Amino acid sequence: MIQPRTILCIDDACTFLQVFRTHFEDRGYRVLTASSGKEGLELLAAKRVDAVILDYQMPGMTSAAALQVSKRVSPGTLVVILSGAASTVPQDARRAATAVLLKDKSMPRLMHSVEGFLEDKLQKT
């Protein structure tokens, strides 16, 4: 039996985590959620994860730090940064991430963008 792909979503907005979980579980993914960078990195170290969706603007551990640690802990894992303004993501984070996507006001459009990107990248791995 083929295991479903696992996505870890790290975002401090509970509403986003709930929408994200519902959208991707309905499509057959296994979804782990974390409301902080620290919590997300603990899950990444303990679980097999195919992709990480990381909100760039979070309190506590910066997303840039979470990105660096995630690439060390699980170098083959796809990391997609979501940002309200793509121009705020520095070049070193852009280079380390698999992709940077704009976190716009349309949640369905964002979910479909993330899903399309993941489907494309995960099928190649």
DSSP file (Angstrom, degrees, kcal/mol; ACC not computed):
  #  RESIDUE AA STRUCTURE BP1 BP2  ACC     N-H-->O    O-->H-N    N-H-->O    O-->H-N    TCO  KAPPA ALPHA  PHI   PSI    X-CA   Y-CA   Z-CA
    1    1 A M              0   0    0      0, 0.0     2,-0.4     0, 0.0     0, 0.0   0.000 360.0 360.0 360.0 133.5    0.0    0.0    0.0
    2    2 A I        -     0   0    0      1,-0.1     0, 0.0     0, 0.0     0, 0.0  -0.619 360.0-127.9 -79.7 129.7    1.3    3.4   -0.9
    3    3 A Q        -     0   0    0     -2,-0.4     3,-0.1     1,-0.1     2,-0.1  -0.522  27.5-110.8 -73.0 140.6    1.7    5.8    2.0
    4    4 A P        -     0   0    0      0, 0.0    25,-0.1     0, 0.0     2,-0.1  -0.408  39.1 -97.8 -67.8 151.2    0.0    9.2    1.5
    5    5 A R        -     0   0    0     23,-0.1    25,-3.0    -2,-0.1     2,-0.5  -0.425  38.4-135.3 -65.6 143.1    2.4   12.2    1.1
    6    6 A T  E     -a   30   0A   0     23,-0.2    44,-2.2    -2,-0.1    45,-1.6  -0.905  18.4-169.4-109.9 129.2    2.8   14.1    4.3
    7    7 A I  E     -ab  31  51A   0     23,-2.8    25,-2.9    -2,-0.5     2,-0.6  -0.953   8.5-155.4-115.6 133.3    2.8   17.9    4.4
    8    8 A L  E     -ab  32  52A   0     43,-2.8    45,-3.1    -2,-0.4     2,-0.5  -0.951  10.0-163.7-107.3 120.9    3.8   19.9    7.5
    9    9 A C  E     -ab  33  53A   0     23,-2.8    25,-2.2    -2,-0.6     2,-0.6  -0.925   3.5-169.7-108.0 122.9    2.2   23.3    7.6
   10   10 A I  E     +ab  34  54A   0     43,-3.1    45,-2.6    -2,-0.5     2,-0.3  -0.946  27.6 134.7-115.9 113.6    3.8   25.8   10.0
   11   11 A D        -     0   0    0     23,-2.3     6,-0.1    -2,-0.6    47,-0.1  -0.975  51.9-139.7-157.4 141.6    1.8   29.0   10.6
   12   12 A D  S    S+     0   0    0     -2,-0.3     2,-0.8    45,-0.3    23,-0.1   0.535  83.1  90.7 -82.4  -5.5    0.8   31.1   13.6
   13   13 A A     >  -     0   0    0      1,-0.2     4,-2.0     2,-0.0     3,-0.2  -0.819  61.5-162.4 -94.1 109.4   -2.7   31.6   12.2
   14   14 A C  H  > S+     0   0    0     -2,-0.8     4,-2.3     1,-0.2     5,-0.2   0.858  89.2  57.8 -59.4 -37.2   -5.0   28.8   13.5
   15   15 A T  H  > S+     0   0    0      1,-0.2     4,-2.4     2,-0.2    -1,-0.2   0.923 106.2  48.5 -60.4 -44.5   -7.6   29.6   10.8
   16   16 A F  H  > S+     0   0    0     -3,-0.2     4,-3.0     1,-0.2    -1,-0.2   0.922 110.1  51.9 -61.8 -43.6   -5.1   29.0    8.1
   17   17 A L  H  X S+     0   0    0     -4,-2.0     4,-2.7     1,-0.2    -1,-0.2   0.899 110.7  48.3 -60.3 -41.0   -3.9   25.7    9.6
   18   18 A Q  H  X S+     0   0    0     -4,-2.3     4,-2.4     2,-0.2    -1,-0.2   0.930 114.2  44.8 -66.2 -45.5   -7.6   24.5    9.8
   19   19 A V  H  X S+     0   0    0     -4,-2.4     4,-2.7     2,-0.2     5,-0.2   0.924 114.2  50.3 -63.6 -43.9   -8.3   25.4    6.2
   20   20 A F  H  X S+     0   0    0     -4,-3.0     4,-2.4    -5,-0.2     5,-0.3   0.938 111.1  48.2 -59.2 -49.0   -5.0   24.0    5.0
   21   21 A R  H  X S+     0   0    0     -4,-2.7     4,-2.7    -5,-0.2     5,-0.3   0.939 114.0  46.1 -58.3 -49.6   -5.7   20.7    6.9
   22   22 A T  H  X S+     0   0    0     -4,-2.4     4,-2.0     1,-0.2    -2,-0.2   0.931 113.1  49.4 -60.5 -47.8   -9.2   20.3    5.5
   23   23 A H  H  < S+     0   0    0     -4,-2.7     4,-0.5    -5,-0.2    -1,-0.2   0.937 118.4  36.9 -59.1 -49.5   -8.2   21.2    1.9
   24   24 A F  H  <>S+     0   0    0     -4,-2.4     5,-2.4    -5,-0.2     3,-0.5   0.826 113.6  53.9 -81.1 -31.3   -5.2   18.7    1.7
   25   25 A E  H ><5S+     0   0    0     -4,-2.7     3,-1.8    -5,-0.3    -1,-0.2   0.889 104.6  57.4 -66.6 -36.4   -6.7   15.9    3.8
   26   26 A D  T 3<5S+     0   0    0     -4,-2.0    -1,-0.2    -5,-0.3    -2,-0.2   0.739 106.4  51.1 -61.8 -21.8   -9.7   16.0    1.4
   27   27 A R  T 3 5S-     0   0    0     -4,-0.5    -1,-0.3    -3,-0.5    -2,-0.2   0.235 127.6 -96.6-102.1  11.5   -7.2   15.4   -1.4
   28   28 A G  T < 5S+     0   0    0     -3,-1.8    -3,-0.2     1,-0.3     2,-0.2   0.488  79.2 132.3  93.2   3.2   -5.5   12.4    0.3
   29   29 A Y      < -     0   0    0     -5,-2.4     2,-0.5   -25,-0.1    -1,-0.3  -0.523  56.8-126.2 -83.4 154.8   -2.6   14.0    1.9
   30   30 A R  E     -a    6   0A   0    -25,-3.0   -23,-2.8    -2,-0.2     2,-0.5  -0.895  33.0-157.0 -93.9 130.5   -1.5   13.4    5.5
   31   31 A V  E     -a    7   0A   0     -2,-0.5     2,-0.4   -25,-0.2   -23,-0.2  -0.945  16.9-174.4-121.7 127.5   -1.3   16.8    7.2
   32   32 A L  E     -a    8   0A   0    -25,-2.9   -23,-2.8    -2,-0.5     2,-0.4  -0.919  14.6-161.0-109.9 142.3    0.7   17.8   10.3
   33   33 A T  E     -a    9   0A   0     -2,-0.4     2,-0.3   -25,-0.2   -23,-0.2  -0.941  12.4-178.8-127.7 150.5    0.3   21.3   11.6
   34   34 A A  E     -a   10   0A   0    -25,-2.2   -23,-2.3    -2,-0.4    -2,-0.0  -0.995  20.8-152.9-144.1 140.9    2.4   23.5   13.9
   35   35 A S  S    S+     0   0    0     -2,-0.3     2,-0.3   -25,-0.2   -25,-0.1   0.333  81.2  35.3 -98.1   7.6    1.7   27.0   15.2
   36   36 A S  S  > S-     0   0    0      1,-0.1     4,-2.3    22,-0.1     5,-0.2  -0.985  80.2-115.1-152.0 160.3    5.3   27.9   15.7
   37   37 A G  H  > S+     0   0    0     22,-0.4     4,-2.5    24,-0.3     5,-0.2   0.903 116.2  52.5 -61.7 -41.7    8.7   27.3   14.1
   38   38 A K  H  > S+     0   0    0      1,-0.2     4,-1.8     2,-0.2    -1,-0.2   0.936 111.1  45.5 -61.2 -48.1    9.9   25.5   17.2
   39   39 A E  H  > S+     0   0    0      1,-0.2     4,-2.0     2,-0.2    -1,-0.2   0.897 112.8  52.0 -62.9 -40.6    6.9   23.1   17.2
   40   40 A G  H  X S+     0   0    0     -4,-2.3     4,-2.4     1,-0.2    -1,-0.2   0.896 108.0  50.4 -63.7 -40.9    7.2   22.6   13.4
   41   41 A L  H  X S+     0   0    0     -4,-2.5     4,-2.0     2,-0.2    -1,-0.2   0.851 107.4  54.3 -68.2 -33.5   10.9   21.6   13.7
   42   42 A E  H  X S+     0   0    0     -4,-1.8     4,-1.3     2,-0.2    -1,-0.2   0.920 111.0  45.8 -63.5 -43.0   10.2   19.1   16.4
   43   43 A L  H  X S+     0   0    0     -4,-2.0     4,-2.3     1,-0.2    -2,-0.2   0.908 110.7  53.3 -65.0 -41.6    7.6   17.5   14.2
   44   44 A L  H  < S+     0   0    0     -4,-2.4    -1,-0.2     1,-0.2    -2,-0.2   0.875 109.9  47.8 -61.8 -37.7   10.0   17.5   11.2
   45   45 A A  H  < S+     0   0    0     -4,-2.0    -1,-0.2     1,-0.2    -2,-0.2   0.794 119.0  39.9 -72.3 -27.9   12.7   15.8   13.3
   46   46 A A  H  < S+     0   0    0     -4,-1.3     2,-0.3    -3,-0.2    -2,-0.2   0.697 114.2  48.2 -96.2 -21.4   10.2   13.1   14.6
   47   47 A K  S  < S-     0   0    0     -4,-2.3     2,-0.6    -5,-0.1     0, 0.0  -0.812  82.5-107.5-123.2 157.5    8.1   12.4   11.4
   48   48 A R        -     0   0    0     -2,-0.3     2,-0.4    -3,-0.0    -3,-0.1  -0.768  44.7-177.1 -81.3 121.9    8.7   11.6    7.8
   49   49 A V        -     0   0    0     -2,-0.6   -42,-0.2    -5,-0.2     3,-0.1  -0.981  25.3-169.7-127.4 132.7    7.6   14.7    5.9
   50   50 A D  S    S+     0   0    0    -44,-2.2    28,-1.8    -2,-0.4     2,-0.3   0.800  76.5   9.3 -87.8 -33.0    7.6   15.2    2.1
   51   51 A A  E     -bc   7  78A   0    -45,-1.6   -43,-2.8    26,-0.2     2,-0.4  -0.999  58.8-150.2-151.1 146.5    7.0   19.0    2.1
   52   52 A V  E     -bc   8  79A   0     26,-3.0    28,-3.2    -2,-0.3     2,-0.6  -0.971   5.4-159.6-117.3 131.3    6.9   21.9    4.5
   53   53 A I  E     -bc   9  80A   0    -45,-3.1   -43,-3.1    -2,-0.4     2,-0.5  -0.963  20.0-169.5-108.1 118.1    4.7   24.9    4.0
   54   54 A L  E     -bc  10  81A   0     26,-3.1    28,-2.8    -2,-0.6     2,-0.3  -0.936  20.1-139.2-121.3 119.1    6.2   27.7    6.1
   55   55 A D  E     - c   0  82A   0    -45,-2.6    28,-0.2    -2,-0.5     3,-0.1  -0.587  14.3-149.1 -70.3 131.8    4.6   31.1    6.8
   56   56 A Y  S    S+     0   0    0     26,-2.9     2,-0.9    -2,-0.3     7,-0.6   0.841  81.9  61.1 -76.6 -31.9    7.3   33.7    6.5
   57   57 A Q        +     0   0    0     25,-0.3   -45,-0.3     5,-0.1    -1,-0.2  -0.798  69.9 136.9-101.6  97.0    5.9   36.2    9.1
   58   58 A M        -     0   0    0     -2,-0.9     5,-0.2     2,-0.1   -22,-0.1  -0.988  48.5-119.9-137.0 147.7    5.7   34.5   12.5
   59   59 A P  S    S+     0   0    0      0, 0.0   -22,-0.4     0, 0.0     2,-0.4  -0.322  83.0  21.8 -75.6 168.6    6.5   35.5   16.1
   60   60 A G  S    S+     0   0    0    -24,-0.1     2,-0.2   -23,-0.1    -2,-0.1  -0.607 120.0  30.3  79.6-131.6    9.1   33.7   18.1
   61   61 A M  S    S-     0   0    0     -2,-0.4   -24,-0.3     1,-0.1    -3,-0.1  -0.442  94.3-117.8 -62.0 127.6   11.6   31.7   16.0
   62   62 A T     >  -     0   0    0     -2,-0.2     4,-2.4     1,-0.1     5,-0.2  -0.293  12.1-123.5 -67.3 153.7   12.0   33.5   12.7
   63   63 A S  H  > S+     0   0    0     -7,-0.6     4,-2.6    -5,-0.2     5,-0.2   0.843 112.8  58.7 -65.7 -32.9   10.9   31.7    9.6
   64   64 A A  H  > S+     0   0    0     -8,-0.2     4,-2.1     2,-0.2    -1,-0.2   0.916 108.5  45.1 -62.6 -41.7   14.4   32.2    8.2
   65   65 A A  H  > S+     0   0    0      2,-0.2     4,-2.4     1,-0.2     5,-0.2   0.915 112.7  50.8 -66.9 -42.8   15.9   30.3   11.2
   66   66 A A  H  X S+     0   0    0     -4,-2.4     4,-2.5     1,-0.2    -2,-0.2   0.885 109.9  51.5 -61.9 -38.5   13.2   27.6   10.8
   67   67 A L  H  X S+     0   0    0     -4,-2.6     4,-2.1     2,-0.2    -1,-0.2   0.930 109.8  48.5 -63.6 -46.6   14.1   27.3    7.1
   68   68 A Q  H  X S+     0   0    0     -4,-2.1     4,-1.3     1,-0.2    -2,-0.2   0.925 114.7  44.8 -60.2 -46.0   17.8   26.9    7.9
   69   69 A V  H  X S+     0   0    0     -4,-2.4     4,-3.0     1,-0.2     3,-0.3   0.908 110.6  54.1 -66.9 -41.3   17.2   24.2   10.5
   70   70 A S  H  X S+     0   0    0     -4,-2.5     4,-2.6     1,-0.2     7,-0.2   0.885 107.0  51.4 -62.3 -37.4   14.6   22.4    8.4
   71   71 A K  H  < S+     0   0    0     -4,-2.1    -1,-0.2     2,-0.2    -2,-0.2   0.813 113.9  45.0 -69.1 -29.0   17.1   22.1    5.5
   72   72 A R  H  < S+     0   0    0     -4,-1.3    -2,-0.2    -3,-0.3    -1,-0.2   0.906 117.1  43.5 -76.5 -44.1   19.7   20.7    8.0
   73   73 A V  H  < S+     0   0    0     -4,-3.0    -2,-0.2     1,-0.3    -3,-0.2   0.889 136.6  11.3 -68.8 -41.1   17.3   18.3    9.7
   74   74 A S    ><  +     0   0    0     -4,-2.6     3,-1.9    -5,-0.3    -1,-0.3  -0.625  69.3 176.9-141.3  76.0   15.7   17.1    6.4
   75   75 A P  T 3  S+     0   0    0      0, 0.0    -1,-0.1     0, 0.0    -2,-0.1   0.744  79.0  52.6 -59.8 -27.4   17.7   18.3    3.4
   76   76 A G  T 3  S+     0   0    0      2,-0.1     2,-0.3     0, 0.0    -5,-0.1   0.514  84.1 108.6 -86.9  -3.6   15.5   16.5    0.8
   77   77 A T  S <  S-     0   0    0     -3,-1.9   -26,-0.2    -7,-0.2     2,-0.2  -0.547  73.5-119.8 -78.6 134.1   12.2   17.9    2.0
   78   78 A L  E     -c   51   0A   0    -28,-1.8   -26,-3.0    -2,-0.3     2,-0.5  -0.503  27.5-162.3 -67.5 137.2   10.5   20.5   -0.2
   79   79 A V  E     -c   52   0A   0    -28,-0.2    19,-2.6    -2,-0.2    20,-1.3  -0.974   6.2-171.8-127.2 118.2   10.1   23.8    1.7
   80   80 A V  E     -cd  53  99A   0    -28,-3.2   -26,-3.1    -2,-0.5     2,-0.4  -0.940  11.5-150.8-109.6 122.7    7.6   26.3    0.3
   81   81 A I  E     -cd  54 100A   0     18,-2.7    20,-3.1    -2,-0.5     2,-0.5  -0.785   5.0-156.6 -92.1 133.3    7.6   29.8    1.9
   82   82 A L  E     +cd  55 101A   0    -28,-2.8   -26,-2.9    -2,-0.4     2,-0.4  -0.943  18.7 175.5-107.9 130.6    4.3   31.7    2.0
   83   83 A S  E     - d   0 102A   0     18,-2.2    20,-3.3    -2,-0.5     3,-0.3  -0.995  38.3-141.7-138.7 141.4    4.6   35.4    2.3
   84   84 A G  S    S+     0   0    0     -2,-0.4     2,-0.4     1,-0.3    -1,-0.1   0.788 106.1  24.7 -67.5 -27.7    2.1   38.3    2.2
   85   85 A A  S >  S-     0   0    0      1,-0.1     3,-2.6    -3,-0.1     4,-0.3  -0.882  71.6-158.6-139.9 105.1    4.7   40.3    0.3
   86   86 A A  G >  S+     0   0    0     -2,-0.4     3,-1.4    -3,-0.3    -1,-0.1   0.772  90.2  67.9 -56.7 -27.0    7.2   38.2   -1.7
   87   87 A S  G 3  S+     0   0    0      1,-0.3    -1,-0.3    -3,-0.1    -3,-0.0   0.671  89.6  64.7 -68.9 -15.0    9.6   41.2   -1.7
   88   88 A T  G <  S+     0   0    0     -3,-2.6    -1,-0.3     2,-0.1    -2,-0.2   0.613  80.1  92.8 -82.6 -11.4   10.1   40.8    2.1
   89   89 A V  S <  S-     0   0    0     -3,-1.4     5,-0.1    -4,-0.3    -6,-0.0  -0.738  80.6-128.1 -86.1 117.3   11.7   37.4    1.7
   90   90 A P     >  -     0   0    0      0, 0.0     4,-2.1     0, 0.0     3,-0.5  -0.178  19.0-110.3 -65.3 158.6   15.5   37.9    1.5
   91   91 A Q  H  > S+     0   0    0      1,-0.2     4,-2.4     2,-0.2     5,-0.2   0.842 115.6  56.8 -58.8 -37.9   17.5   36.3   -1.3
   92   92 A D  H  > S+     0   0    0      1,-0.2     4,-1.7     2,-0.2    -1,-0.2   0.889 109.4  46.3 -65.1 -36.4   19.2   33.7    1.0
   93   93 A A  H  > S+     0   0    0     -3,-0.5     4,-2.2     2,-0.2    -1,-0.2   0.885 110.8  53.3 -69.3 -38.5   15.8   32.4    2.1
   94   94 A R  H  < S+     0   0    0     -4,-2.1    -2,-0.2     1,-0.2    -1,-0.2   0.892 110.3  47.6 -61.7 -39.9   14.6   32.3   -1.5
   95   95 A R  H  < S+     0   0    0     -4,-2.4    -1,-0.2     1,-0.2    -2,-0.2   0.867 113.6  47.1 -69.7 -36.2   17.7   30.3   -2.5
   96   96 A A  H  < S+     0   0    0     -4,-1.7    -2,-0.2    -5,-0.2    -1,-0.2   0.821 102.4  75.9 -76.0 -31.4   17.2   27.8    0.4
   97   97 A A  S  < S-     0   0    0     -4,-2.2   -17,-0.2     1,-0.1     3,-0.1  -0.411  79.6-132.3 -79.7 155.8   13.5   27.3   -0.2
   98   98 A T  S    S-     0   0    0    -19,-2.6     2,-0.3     1,-0.3   -18,-0.2   0.864  87.5 -15.7 -70.0 -37.3   12.0   25.2   -3.0
   99   99 A A  E     -d   80   0A   0    -20,-1.3   -18,-2.7     2,-0.0     2,-0.5  -0.986  53.6-137.7-161.3 158.9    9.7   28.1   -3.8
  100  100 A V  E     -d   81   0A   0     -2,-0.3     2,-0.4   -20,-0.2   -18,-0.2  -0.993  26.8-173.0-122.2 121.6    8.2   31.3   -2.4
  101  101 A L  E     -d   82   0A   0    -20,-3.1   -18,-2.2    -2,-0.5     2,-0.4  -0.890  27.9-110.4-116.8 147.7    4.5   31.8   -3.1
  102  102 A L  E     -d   83   0A   0     -2,-0.4     2,-1.4   -20,-0.2   -18,-0.2  -0.614  19.7-142.8 -78.2 126.5    2.4   34.9   -2.4
  103  103 A K        +     0   0    0    -20,-3.3    -1,-0.1    -2,-0.4     4,-0.1  -0.700  36.7 178.1 -89.1  86.7   -0.1   34.4    0.5
  104  104 A D        -     0   0    0     -2,-1.4     6,-0.1     2,-0.2   -19,-0.0  -0.134  44.1 -95.9 -87.7-175.7   -2.9   36.4   -1.1
  105  105 A K  S    S+     0   0    0      1,-0.1     2,-1.0   -21,-0.1    -1,-0.1   0.700 102.1  83.9 -74.1 -20.3   -6.4   37.2    0.2
  106  106 A S     >  -     0   0    0      1,-0.2     4,-2.4     2,-0.1    -2,-0.2  -0.735  57.1-172.8 -91.2 101.0   -8.0   34.3   -1.8
  107  107 A M  H  > S+     0   0    0     -2,-1.0     4,-2.8     1,-0.2     5,-0.2   0.909  84.5  51.6 -61.5 -44.0   -7.6   31.1    0.3
  108  108 A P  H  > S+     0   0    0      0, 0.0     4,-2.3     0, 0.0    -1,-0.2   0.920 111.3  48.0 -59.5 -41.2   -8.9   28.8   -2.5
  109  109 A R  H  > S+     0   0    0      2,-0.2     4,-2.1     1,-0.2    -2,-0.2   0.911 112.9  48.6 -64.6 -41.5   -6.5   30.3   -5.0
  110  110 A L  H  X S+     0   0    0     -4,-2.4     4,-2.6     2,-0.2     5,-0.2   0.932 111.2  49.6 -63.2 -46.1   -3.6   29.9   -2.5
  111  111 A M  H  X S+     0   0    0     -4,-2.8     4,-2.7     1,-0.2    -2,-0.2   0.904 112.1  47.8 -60.9 -41.9   -4.5   26.3   -1.7
  112  112 A H  H  X S+     0   0    0     -4,-2.3     4,-2.6    -5,-0.2    -1,-0.2   0.865 110.9  51.4 -68.9 -34.9   -4.7   25.4   -5.4
  113  113 A S  H  X S+     0   0    0     -4,-2.1     4,-2.3     2,-0.2    -2,-0.2   0.941 113.4  44.2 -64.4 -46.8   -1.4   27.1   -6.1
  114  114 A V  H  X S+     0   0    0     -4,-2.6     4,-2.9     2,-0.2     5,-0.2   0.933 114.6  50.0 -62.8 -45.9    0.3   25.2   -3.3
  115  115 A E  H  X S+     0   0    0     -4,-2.7     4,-2.8    -5,-0.2     5,-0.2   0.919 111.2  47.9 -60.9 -45.5   -1.4   22.0   -4.4
  116  116 A G  H  X S+     0   0    0     -4,-2.6     4,-2.1     2,-0.2    -1,-0.2   0.912 113.2  48.2 -62.6 -42.4   -0.3   22.4   -8.0
  117  117 A F  H  X S+     0   0    0     -4,-2.3     4,-2.5    -5,-0.2     5,-0.2   0.939 113.7  46.6 -63.1 -47.4    3.2   23.2   -7.0
  118  118 A L  H  X S+     0   0    0     -4,-2.9     4,-3.4     1,-0.2     5,-0.4   0.914 110.4  52.3 -63.5 -43.6    3.5   20.2   -4.6
  119  119 A E  H  X S+     0   0    0     -4,-2.8     4,-1.6    -5,-0.2    -1,-0.2   0.927 112.4  46.5 -57.7 -44.7    1.9   17.8   -7.1
  120  120 A D  H  X S+     0   0    0     -4,-2.1     4,-0.7    -5,-0.2    -2,-0.2   0.944 119.3  38.7 -63.0 -49.4    4.5   18.9   -9.7
  121  121 A K  H >X S+     0   0    0     -4,-2.5     4,-0.5     1,-0.2     3,-0.5   0.889 115.0  51.2 -71.9 -41.1    7.5   18.7   -7.4
  122  122 A L  H >< S+     0   0    0     -4,-3.4     3,-0.7     1,-0.2    -1,-0.2   0.820 104.9  57.2 -70.6 -29.6    6.5   15.5   -5.5
  123  123 A Q  H 3< S+     0   0    0     -4,-1.6    -1,-0.2    -5,-0.4    -2,-0.2   0.781 103.7  54.8 -69.9 -24.1    5.9   13.6   -8.7
  124  124 A K  H <<        0   0    0     -4,-0.7    -1,-0.2    -3,-0.5    -2,-0.2   0.616 360.0 360.0 -82.1 -13.0    9.5   14.3   -9.7
  125  125 A T    <<        0   0    0     -3,-0.7    -1,-0.2    -4,-0.5    -2,-0.2   0.445 360.0 360.0 -99.5 360.0   10.9   12.8   -6.5
